[in-house]
Amino acid sequence: MTESTSGQSGTALAEDPARTVMVTVEDLHRSYGSGAAAVHALRGVSFEIPRGELVALKGRSGSGKTTL
């Protein structure tokens, strides 16, 4: 189940027309390179962003912010 920042499930967001989901990401993976040299920038990222929600990405250098 995907959680929003308010702790509501995606289903609860869909039931409230004022909280229409504008962006949905499910199980996103992104790797660069191959074999032992592969870098896994994103592993199983899932989230929803409702209309009107302000979102910021925060993380260490190399954590996948730009890739996302």
Secondary structure, DSSP 8 states (H G I E B T S, - for coil): --B-TTS-BHHHHHH-GGG-EEEEEEEEEEEES-GGG-EEEEEEEEEEEETT--------TTSSTTT-
